[in-house]
């Protein structure tokens, strides 16, 4: 109640001070008051997270810790970078994350996170089941913990962005980001429709090098990306992120091979073209092997659209590389 009375008093004092001011000043103050009112109305908010738990956030978070790079990228895209006080060891984007406290990789440093005194910790469904004890410790310390869904499609990526937007009080901005992503994706899709069925290329995407080559099959957003640019996934019969059988991929004879491990492999293209038994594969013979940065095509955040564009330029350079 004290907060309400204080707010009323401030508004009355403001009104008194505004007497005699011009109309433009009045309009500016009114807009500011309306903005503050909208922000206050957003909280408390209850969100059902990826574990099915209902998380109630009483006030707009002032300090945030994220436990996975995709969550961090969404928070920064929402314009909340200055509120981020902790990120995972794997965070590298945007540049500002280099200066932010690192709170662990596969295993989070619970004590360090608690010492940072965040209002909100953004966890992730891909690792939450391995961190139940640590996440409970954070909750016991009075910290709101929200487990964001492990997106495997663009629609699920949009859900992730929407959830984080709600939790941080930036729901409108989240909707704007999603709308822009959908618009750009549609533009790419429309452009790709000019590819005739007989001209569609078969593409093999490798997310890890030989001897343990993994590729995205069906039910992954990378498979969805290939469909969007009118390409065929050489591993479409596999489910999820799967280890491939080299003989079956050679038999599939992909027109293009995309690698995403150039950030830790010295020369990924030569790694592919130098494999024994792959000499007659169309992509190898025609030198259609390209590396695309992993972050753009595997992180479920706003930059996925850039990933789609990079894939499109690699597969259909005459159509998209302009």
C-alpha positions as CSV (number, residue, x, y, z in Angstrom):
1,X,0.0,0.0,0.0
2,X,2.9,2.4,0.8
3,X,4.1,2.0,-2.8
4,X,0.7,2.9,-4.1
5,X,0.4,6.0,-1.9
6,X,3.9,7.0,-2.9
7,X,3.0,6.7,-6.5
8,X,-0.1,8.8,-6.1
9,X,1.9,11.4,-4.2
10,X,4.5,11.6,-7.0
11,X,1.8,11.9,-9.6
12,X,0.1,14.7,-7.7
13,X,3.4,16.6,-7.2
14,X,4.2,16.0,-10.9
15,X,0.8,17.4,-11.9
16,X,1.4,20.5,-9.7
17,X,4.8,21.1,-11.2
18,X,3.4,20.8,-14.7
19,X,1.0,23.7,-14.3
20,X,2.0,26.4,-16.8
21,X,4.1,24.1,-18.9
22,X,3.4,23.7,-22.6
23,X,1.3,20.9,-24.1
24,X,4.3,19.0,-25.5
25,X,5.8,18.6,-22.1
26,X,2.4,17.3,-20.8
27,X,2.2,14.7,-23.6
28,X,5.8,13.5,-22.9
29,X,5.0,13.1,-19.2
30,X,1.8,11.3,-19.9
31,X,3.5,8.9,-22.3
32,X,6.2,8.2,-19.6
33,X,3.5,7.5,-17.0
34,X,1.7,5.2,-19.3
35,X,4.9,3.3,-20.0
36,X,5.7,2.9,-16.3
37,X,2.1,1.8,-15.7
38,X,2.4,-0.9,-18.4
39,X,5.6,-2.2,-17.0
40,X,4.1,-2.4,-13.5
41,X,1.1,-4.2,-14.8
42,X,3.2,-7.0,-16.3
43,X,4.2,-8.3,-12.9
44,X,3.6,-10.5,-11.0
45,X,3.4,-13.0,-13.8
46,X,3.1,-16.8,-13.7
47,X,4.8,-18.8,-16.5
48,X,4.6,-22.5,-17.2
49,X,8.2,-23.5,-18.0
50,X,9.6,-26.4,-20.1
51,X,9.4,-28.8,-17.1
52,X,5.7,-28.0,-16.6
53,X,6.4,-26.1,-13.4
54,X,4.5,-22.8,-12.9
55,X,7.0,-20.1,-12.0
56,X,5.7,-16.9,-10.5
57,X,7.9,-13.8,-11.0
58,X,6.9,-11.1,-8.6
59,X,8.8,-8.1,-10.1
60,X,10.7,-7.3,-13.3
61,X,14.1,-8.9,-12.9
62,X,17.0,-6.5,-12.4
63,X,19.8,-9.1,-12.5
64,X,19.8,-12.1,-14.8
65,X,22.0,-15.2,-15.1
66,X,21.7,-17.4,-18.2
67,X,23.0,-21.0,-18.3
68,X,23.2,-21.5,-22.1
69,X,24.3,-19.2,-25.0
70,X,20.9,-19.3,-26.8
71,X,19.2,-17.8,-23.8
72,X,21.9,-15.1,-23.5
73,X,21.5,-14.1,-27.2
74,X,17.7,-13.7,-26.7
75,X,18.2,-11.6,-23.6
76,X,20.6,-9.3,-25.4
77,X,18.3,-9.1,-28.4
78,X,15.6,-7.9,-26.0
79,X,17.9,-5.0,-25.0
80,X,18.6,-6.4,-21.5
81,X,22.4,-7.0,-21.8
82,X,23.2,-4.6,-18.9
83,X,21.1,-6.8,-16.6
84,X,23.1,-10.0,-17.3
85,X,25.5,-10.7,-14.5
86,X,26.4,-14.3,-15.3
87,X,26.7,-16.5,-18.4
88,X,27.9,-20.0,-19.2
89,X,31.5,-20.8,-20.1
90,X,30.4,-21.4,-23.7
91,X,29.0,-17.9,-24.3
92,X,30.8,-15.9,-26.9
93,X,28.1,-13.6,-28.4
94,X,27.6,-10.7,-28.3
95,X,31.1,-9.4,-27.7
96,X,30.0,-8.0,-24.2
97,X,29.7,-11.6,-22.9
98,X,33.5,-11.8,-22.7
99,X,33.4,-9.4,-19.8
100,X,30.6,-11.1,-17.9
101,X,31.2,-13.5,-15.0
102,X,31.3,-17.1,-16.2
103,X,29.2,-19.5,-14.1
104,X,30.2,-22.9,-15.5
105,X,29.6,-25.1,-18.5
106,X,28.0,-28.5,-18.3
107,X,28.2,-28.2,-14.5
108,X,27.1,-24.8,-13.1
109,X,28.8,-23.1,-10.2
110,X,25.8,-22.8,-7.9
111,X,27.7,-20.9,-5.1
112,X,29.0,-18.4,-7.6
113,X,25.5,-17.9,-9.1
114,X,24.0,-17.3,-5.6
115,X,26.8,-14.8,-4.8
116,X,25.8,-12.8,-7.9
117,X,22.4,-12.3,-6.4
118,X,20.3,-12.6,-9.6
119,X,16.6,-12.2,-9.6
120,X,16.2,-14.6,-12.4
121,X,18.1,-17.6,-13.7
122,X,17.3,-18.8,-17.2
123,X,18.1,-22.6,-17.4
124,X,17.5,-24.8,-20.4
125,X,15.6,-28.1,-20.9
126,X,18.5,-29.7,-22.7
127,X,20.5,-29.8,-19.4
128,X,18.0,-29.2,-16.6
129,X,17.5,-32.9,-15.9
130,X,21.3,-33.1,-15.1
131,X,21.1,-30.0,-12.9
132,X,18.1,-30.7,-10.7
133,X,19.9,-30.5,-7.4
134,X,21.8,-27.3,-8.4
135,X,18.6,-25.6,-9.7
136,X,16.8,-26.5,-6.5
137,X,19.5,-24.9,-4.5
138,X,19.0,-21.7,-6.5
139,X,15.3,-21.8,-5.8
140,X,15.9,-22.4,-2.1
141,X,18.1,-19.3,-2.1
142,X,15.0,-17.3,-3.3
143,X,16.0,-17.0,-6.9
144,X,13.4,-17.4,-9.7
145,X,14.5,-20.3,-12.0
146,X,12.9,-20.6,-15.4
147,X,13.7,-23.6,-17.6
148,X,13.4,-22.6,-21.3
149,X,12.3,-25.2,-23.8
150,X,14.8,-27.1,-26.0
151,X,13.6,-25.8,-29.4
152,X,13.7,-28.3,-32.3
153,X,11.7,-26.2,-34.8
154,X,11.2,-22.5,-35.6
155,X,7.9,-22.4,-33.9
156,X,9.5,-23.7,-30.7
157,X,12.3,-21.1,-31.1
158,X,9.6,-18.5,-31.2
159,X,8.1,-20.0,-28.0
160,X,11.5,-19.7,-26.3
161,X,11.8,-16.0,-27.2
162,X,8.2,-15.4,-26.1
163,X,8.8,-17.1,-22.7
164,X,12.0,-15.1,-22.0
165,X,10.2,-11.9,-23.1
166,X,7.4,-12.5,-20.6
167,X,9.8,-13.4,-17.8
168,X,11.9,-10.2,-18.3
169,X,9.0,-7.8,-18.8
170,X,9.9,-7.4,-22.5
171,X,7.0,-9.3,-24.1
172,X,6.2,-6.6,-26.7
173,X,9.9,-6.6,-27.8
174,X,9.9,-10.4,-27.9
175,X,6.9,-10.4,-30.2
176,X,8.6,-7.8,-32.4
177,X,11.7,-10.0,-32.7
178,X,9.6,-13.0,-33.6
179,X,7.6,-11.0,-36.2
180,X,10.8,-9.9,-37.8
181,X,12.2,-13.4,-37.9
182,X,9.0,-14.7,-39.5
183,X,9.1,-11.9,-42.1
184,X,12.7,-12.6,-43.1
185,X,12.1,-16.3,-43.1
186,X,9.1,-15.9,-45.4
187,X,11.2,-13.7,-47.8
188,X,13.9,-16.5,-48.0
189,X,11.2,-19.1,-48.5
190,X,9.5,-17.1,-51.3
191,X,12.8,-16.7,-53.1
192,X,13.6,-20.4,-52.8
193,X,10.3,-21.3,-54.5
194,X,11.9,-20.4,-57.8
195,X,14.0,-23.6,-57.5
196,X,12.4,-26.2,-59.7
197,X,11.9,-29.7,-58.3
198,X,14.4,-31.2,-60.7
199,X,17.0,-28.6,-59.6
200,X,16.6,-29.2,-55.8
201,X,20.0,-30.2,-54.3
202,X,20.6,-32.9,-51.8
203,X,22.6,-31.6,-48.8
204,X,24.4,-33.4,-46.1
205,X,25.0,-31.3,-43.0
206,X,27.8,-32.5,-40.6
207,X,27.9,-31.1,-37.1
208,X,30.9,-33.1,-36.1
209,X,33.8,-34.5,-38.1
210,X,34.9,-38.1,-38.9
211,X,35.1,-40.7,-37.4
212,X,32.0,-39.9,-35.4
213,X,30.0,-37.8,-37.9
214,X,26.7,-36.5,-36.5
215,X,24.0,-34.9,-38.7
216,X,20.6,-33.3,-38.2
217,X,17.8,-35.6,-39.4
218,X,14.0,-35.0,-39.2
219,X,12.6,-33.2,-36.2
220,X,15.4,-30.6,-36.1
221,X,15.3,-27.0,-37.0
222,X,18.2,-27.6,-39.4
223,X,16.1,-30.0,-41.3
224,X,13.4,-27.3,-41.4
225,X,16.0,-24.8,-42.7
226,X,16.9,-27.1,-45.6
227,X,13.2,-27.5,-46.5
228,X,12.8,-23.7,-46.4
229,X,15.5,-23.1,-48.9
230,X,14.2,-25.9,-51.2
231,X,17.0,-28.4,-50.5
232,X,16.7,-32.1,-49.7
233,X,18.2,-33.4,-46.5
234,X,20.5,-36.4,-47.2
235,X,19.8,-37.6,-43.7
236,X,16.0,-37.0,-43.7
237,X,15.3,-40.6,-42.8
238,X,17.2,-40.3,-39.5
239,X,15.6,-38.8,-36.4
240,X,17.0,-35.9,-34.5
241,X,20.7,-35.4,-34.2
242,X,22.0,-38.7,-35.3
243,X,25.3,-40.5,-35.9
244,X,25.6,-41.3,-39.6
245,X,26.7,-44.5,-41.4
246,X,29.3,-43.3,-43.9
247,X,28.3,-45.9,-46.5
248,X,24.6,-44.7,-46.5
249,X,25.7,-41.1,-46.9
250,X,28.0,-42.0,-49.8
251,X,25.2,-43.8,-51.4
252,X,22.9,-40.8,-50.9
253,X,25.5,-38.9,-53.0
254,X,24.8,-35.4,-51.7
255,X,25.3,-32.5,-54.1
256,X,26.5,-30.2,-51.3
257,X,28.1,-31.0,-47.9
258,X,27.9,-28.4,-45.2
259,X,30.2,-28.6,-42.1
260,X,29.6,-26.6,-38.9
261,X,32.7,-27.5,-37.0
262,X,35.2,-25.0,-38.5
263,X,35.5,-23.2,-35.2
264,X,37.5,-26.1,-33.7
265,X,38.7,-28.0,-36.8
266,X,41.6,-26.4,-38.7
267,X,40.4,-27.2,-42.2
268,X,37.0,-28.8,-42.3
269,X,36.7,-28.7,-46.0
270,X,39.9,-30.7,-46.5
271,X,38.8,-33.1,-43.8
272,X,35.8,-34.0,-45.9
273,X,37.4,-33.9,-49.4
274,X,40.3,-36.0,-48.1
275,X,38.2,-38.9,-46.9
276,X,38.9,-42.3,-48.4
277,X,35.9,-43.7,-50.2
278,X,34.2,-40.3,-50.7
279,X,36.1,-39.4,-53.9
280,X,33.1,-40.1,-56.2
281,X,30.5,-38.2,-54.1
282,X,29.1,-35.3,-56.2
283,X,29.8,-32.7,-53.5
284,X,33.5,-33.8,-53.3
285,X,34.0,-34.1,-57.0
286,X,32.4,-30.7,-57.7
287,X,34.1,-29.0,-54.7
288,X,30.8,-28.2,-53.1
289,X,31.9,-28.5,-49.5
290,X,31.4,-25.4,-47.3
291,X,31.7,-24.5,-43.6
292,X,29.0,-22.5,-41.9
293,X,29.5,-21.2,-38.4
294,X,27.9,-23.5,-35.9
295,X,26.4,-20.7,-33.8
296,X,24.3,-19.5,-36.6
297,X,22.6,-22.8,-37.4
298,X,22.5,-24.6,-34.0
299,X,21.7,-21.9,-31.5
300,X,17.9,-21.5,-31.1
301,X,17.8,-17.7,-31.1
302,X,17.3,-14.7,-33.3
303,X,20.5,-15.3,-35.4
304,X,19.0,-18.6,-36.8
305,X,17.7,-16.4,-39.7
306,X,21.3,-15.5,-40.5
307,X,22.0,-19.2,-40.5
308,X,19.3,-19.9,-43.0
309,X,20.8,-17.2,-45.2
310,X,24.3,-18.7,-45.0
311,X,22.9,-22.1,-45.9
312,X,21.0,-20.7,-48.8
313,X,24.1,-18.9,-50.2
314,X,26.2,-22.1,-49.9
315,X,23.6,-24.3,-51.6
316,X,22.2,-21.9,-54.2
317,X,24.9,-19.2,-54.6
318,X,23.4,-18.0,-57.9
319,X,20.1,-17.3,-56.3
320,X,21.0,-16.0,-52.9
321,X,24.5,-14.7,-53.0
322,X,23.7,-11.1,-54.1
